[in-house]
Amino acid sequence: MSEPPENPRPAGGDREPPEPQVGDAPDTGVPMNKETPAAEGTGERPPPYQGTYGAQPGQIPPAPPVGPGHAPPVPGAPPQPAYGPPGQPPPGYGGGPHDMLAGRGARLGAGILDGLLLSIVAMPAVLFSIRWDKMEESMESGEPIVDPLELYNIPRLLTGYAIAFLVGFAYYTILHAKWGQTLGKKAVGIRLVKASDHSAVSWGQVMGRQGFVYAITLATASLNLLTPAAGILGLAGLLDTAWILWDPRRQALHDKVAGTVVVKAVPWVPNPYAKQ
């Protein structure tokens, strides 16, 4: 039998075993597992990142902003929503001067609601002034009534209208001066304020404002009673309300006379009529 050769070589050829590369972890005899982290700087696993996402390595993360609308962070306190300083609308609500003006549709809706309420008050006065006997005679005789005024007891009619005007004047004046809102304005979410600084209106302003409205209404009614042709001139009273259609601040003529404007009653704006 022949003796085995010295320095046996592997069957695959004359290749030598690979030499250890720089950066390889030394063999310590301890098996690597999940609980044994690899040494930093080796090729096995990169070290954990210490820093802030979006910042360059070694850069100090910026401090949170502190100023109006940004309170300093309190340890352990929940994060606060960034809605800005008090009195400012939250993001997405605009905030320009025209954004706070009441819409034309809202003003129209408020006027219709208030008119319906006051008409309920005026209805008994009109019914009480009708001459039911004159109407019954006309129906029995078959002769039409030429003059519509013959159907009414004029003194009673004027008295009823006077009461309705006083109730309406008190309704608009008191509610506007105390709360800036009639029931119609409250229903659609709008409010009457001063045009200069959006503060609460004064009693003098609301009395002058409503007095101007009623002066136009009485003038129109008087022209209609005199002659139907003169009623055309009474249509000029419609300009009082129609002025909001082209006015940049959406003011009617009575708003310009009194120095008032109608704005949205939004929850993020302080109510100038709230009692301190």
NORSULNOR-V588413 format. One line per field, one symbol per residue. ss: DSSP state (H for helix, E for strand, L for the rest). Layout:
ss = ???
//
This chain:
ss = LLLLLLLLLLLLLLLLLLLLLLLLLLLLLLLLLLLLLLLLLLLLLLLLLLLLLLLLLLLLLLLLLLELLELLLLLLLLLLLLLLLLLLLLLLLLLLHHHHELLHHHHHHHHHHHHHHHHHHHHHHHHHHELHHHHHHHHHHLLLLLLHHHHELHHHHHHHHHHHHHHHHHHHHHHHHHHLLLHHHHHHLEEEEELLLLLLLLHHHHHHHHHHHHHHHHHHHHHHHHLLLLHHHHHHHHHHHHHHHLLLLLLLHHHHHHLEEEEELLLLLLLLLLLL
//
